[in-house]
Each structure stands twice: as structure tokens, then as C-alpha cells.
């Protein structure tokens, strides 16, 4: 995965995206998330796979624009959820403090 992240970062640099306005990149993230929602609504597995990939690409670039590394962001998020307690409510995991 690290090799793919590096390739995305290099592609981003070649297009000048690494220095672009990250608020615009966040709009791209939300656009791609919308494509994931559409794929789920249509039960389109191929579009879902593509959409998830596009979200990850957009997030890699967003992290890069803010001098962050996707791996570090993911590790920090995992540390927060690793020992999180909660329960499923209507198919959604709700953390304990929100119950």
C-alpha cells in the first residue's frame, strides 16, 4: 500500500495538486463520497470499488497538502478506536459515550 500512496503523491506533485488549496481538495473528497453513496444505492459493486479507491486517492492528496501522511492519520484514528466500546444501533456502531 505504501508504494501506491507514494505513486499517488508523485502523481499529485506532477499535477501541482500538492500545493493547491486543501479546502478545494475536500470538495473533491465529498464528491467522491457521493459517488460511493450512489454506487451503494444502485448495488453497483464495480462503481463502489472505484468510488472507494477515488476517496482514498482524494484523502491521500488532502493529507499531502497539509504536510501529513495517510499512514500517520490512519494510525492515529486506529489508536482512538482500538479499545472503543459501544454497540450496534440500527446497523450503526455507536460509541459508548454517545449512547
C-alpha positions, 0 to 999 in steps of 0.5 A: 500500500505504501508504494501506491500512496507514494505513486499517488503523491508523485502523481499529485506533485506532477499535477501541482495538486500538492500545493493547491488549496486543501479546502478545494481538495475536500470538495473533491473528497465529498464528491467522491463520497457521493459517488460511493453513496450512489454506487451503494444505492444502485448495488453497483459493486464495480462503481463502489470499488472505484468510488472507494479507491477515488476517496482514498486517492482524494484523502491521500492528496488532502493529507499531502497538502497539509504536510501529513501522511495517510499512514500517520492519520490512519494510525492515529484514528486506529489508536482512538478506536482500538479499545472503543466500546459501544454497540450496534444501533440500527446497523450503526456502531455507536460509541459508548459515550454517545449512547 
